[in-house]
Amino acid sequence: MKRTVEFTYEDLVRRNERRGFTSMVKPVGSLCNMRCKYCYYLDKAALYGGIEPTMSDELLRQYIRSNIEGNNSPVISFAWHGGEPLLAGKDFFRRAVALQREYGDGRQIENSIQTNGLLVDDEWCDIFRENNFLVGVSIDGPQHIHDAHRLDAGGRPTFDRVLRTIERMWRNKVEYNTLTTVNIHSEGCGREVYRFLRQISVFMQFLPVAELIDDGVIQSPDTTDAQLAPWSVSAEGFGQFMCDVFDEWVVADVGNRYVQLFDATLALKVGVQPSVCSLCETCGSGLTVEHNGDVYSCDHFVYPDYKIGNIHRDKLSDLAYCDKQFEFGVSKRASLPRECRYCRHYTLCHGECPKHRFIDDKYGESGKNYLCEGYLRFFDHAEPYMERMKELILAQKPAAEVMEFARERLSQPSK
């Protein structure tokens, strides 16, 4: 069912004021030295004839200049992703940093990069540390979970090599966090995964894997007749996984370990914009730039229908605020089915990421989030602790004081 896209006053103000945008850039497209079974990006090479060369020096300069000059945000962010972005090479990133300084004119510039960790050596660590890169490392947990899906291009397991990379970055004082997928193989292992990660990471992101496929190729949520990919986590399994992680965290690690979903939920509770776009009311502020300059509405929507331009001929700022991108962002709210609009946790979830909205709600309306039941379970479970942390923050007390409350509550037998 097609729903009318309505704009709020805040939508229009945000657009007219051009408050800033972010972009994720893929300097080698989907080129990668791994073959993760659940990867949603490897098949994007087909959009470019199966060939994805490294972004040219000319285009790199154009992208960096366009991102800086067209952005009125006080902090200009560069997020380097792939595929495996380190395949672009060390000199590529040295040039990128030099260009940022050339065009930055003293403005604050931040770089983050997501890597599978296989190529990181001491020289890479020097580049990251000397240029203040925040490095995200993909690791799915203990070896038996990680190696179930994260294999290299030769089909070999990667756990030992990734763990050595994390140890190397810690030794070289590189700032890093971990990105962990929650897939079918992770179900029932929330406590085990968290206990492992807390030994090697301070900041953790958990990414649910839920994809539609047709003839082995991952499809957009608009696709009809596609099937759920066999590696997808169940909604209930994802919810229980996050509840189990939360129970470990809330009794021992508040203020010492940070989990993105927990931080975002608490931010929404106290009326602050969350750092993760999937829980925002609207989206569309994060563009994806491919190796050839093509720009798409979002990293999860690199499909022809969502291409909005190319930086060879378009300014990045113009694309960030064009009609097509604006409507893409606002449609996140407008496309919600009735069940979502009246949900008790609407202000925390906002329907989550549109990429997961491919089931019908109880009224038969399309566009409900496949992971809905899992998020409901987590929000219900975490609510008393989130409310206590909200009270502590509003009283200007450390949120970590919730741990005593949590230990007492969780030690009580279930009714």
Secondary structure, 3 states (H helix, E strand, C coil): CCCCCCCCHHHHHHHHHCCCCEEEECCCCCCCCECCCCCCCHHHHHHHCCCCCCCCHHHHHHHHHHHHHCCCCCEEEEEECCCCHHHHCHHHHHHHHHHHHHHHCCCEEEEEEEECCCCCCHHHHHHHHHCCEEEEEECCCCHHHHHHHCEECCCCECHHHHHHHHHHHHHCCCCEEEEEEECHHHCCCHHHHHHHHCCCCCEEEEEECCCEEECCEEECCCCCCCEECCCCCCHHHHHHHHHHHHHHHHCCCECCEEEHHHHHHHHHHCCCCCCCHHHCCCCCCEEEECCCCEEECCHHHCCHHHEEEECCCCCHHHHHCCHHHHHHHHHHHHCCCHHHHCCCCHHHHCCCCHHHCCECCCCCCCCECCCHHHHHHHHHHHHHHHHHHHHHHHCCCCHHHHHHHHHHHHHCCCC
